[in-house]
């Protein structure tokens, strides 16, 4: 009963009681540790938020979290996961992009029968539970916002190929271009890879065009920062001459000049939701491939302004 439970917990706190973790593991035949898998050779500003979200969920349920950066490609990641599973060190895994976007890796994890949940836009409803962010709608709303500022010539810098976030954000931009009858120029879509350097390269290419866009939408904040640097160095005022916006709302986006208008994604909430899914699956044995999607938020700062008259 609740009254008895309160007495027990009060006494436990007074005596400084703590459960014997080793005994708990032996009795339940579990490690009560789950692993967070991410690419160790990427500069991912969202990883700290992913870690915090997963940790919060683990603490609520009495689990520990092992951070495991995977080096190299998909084959190397699959081998590392096999080794961890073979040693029975972990009860399950939370897998983040770009690893979580790989159908090859997901098939391998299914084959070795290791419980896992993905944070991914791709392959929803297949192989495992997953959590996605509404990137497509977020990109649509950002493009729509630029159109509301009377921009008709909007360029887009794409992220890494074959990643779910890149695919969804590009599609959201294209949806808005079509629905709002914006200018549709193939040369205004440039291929980046989510890095600062690729943002610099793509912005240099865009500014060299005979017909330049009046606004540039980079599909992450790192690339937007690179685009900002190029615009400043070439003597363009942002946003007086060209508007530049991003996606993610990493901490750096507020420290750029001008502060970056961007799309905030709920990274911490996504990690919390994915970890909760995994722990529920471990408790019930139900690993059916359900999927949930979390909303994004438009963050208006000073890097975008109404279309400049010429």
HELIX and SHEET records of a PDB file:
HELIX    1   1 UNK A    2  UNK A   15  1                                  14    
HELIX    2   2 UNK A   21  UNK A   28  1                                   8    
HELIX    3   3 UNK A   47  UNK A   61  1                                  15    
HELIX    4   4 UNK A   74  UNK A   86  1                                  13    
HELIX    5   5 UNK A   99  UNK A  101  5                                   3    
HELIX    6   6 UNK A  103  UNK A  111  1                                   9    
HELIX    7   7 UNK A  135  UNK A  148  1                                  14    
HELIX    8   8 UNK A  164  UNK A  179  1                                  16    
HELIX    9   9 UNK A  186  UNK A  188  5                                   3    
HELIX   10  10 UNK A  196  UNK A  207  1                                  12    
HELIX   11  11 UNK A  221  UNK A  233  1                                  13    
HELIX   12  12 UNK A  251  UNK A  254  5                                   4    
HELIX   13  13 UNK A  267  UNK A  284  1                                  18    
SHEET    1   A 6 UNK A  64  UNK A  70  0                                        
SHEET    2   A 6 UNK A  33  UNK A  39  1                                        
SHEET    3   A 6 UNK A  92  UNK A  95  1                                        
SHEET    4   A 6 UNK A 116  UNK A 119  1                                        
SHEET    5   A 6 UNK A 129  UNK A 133  1                                        
SHEET    6   A 6 UNK A 291  UNK A 294  1                                        
SHEET    1   B 4 UNK A 189  UNK A 191  0                                        
SHEET    2   B 4 UNK A 154  UNK A 158  1                                        
SHEET    3   B 4 UNK A 215  UNK A 218  1                                        
SHEET    4   B 4 UNK A 243  UNK A 245  1                                        
SHEET    1   C 2 UNK A 262  UNK A 264  0                                        
SHEET    2   C 2 UNK A 297  UNK A 299 -1                                        
END                                                                             
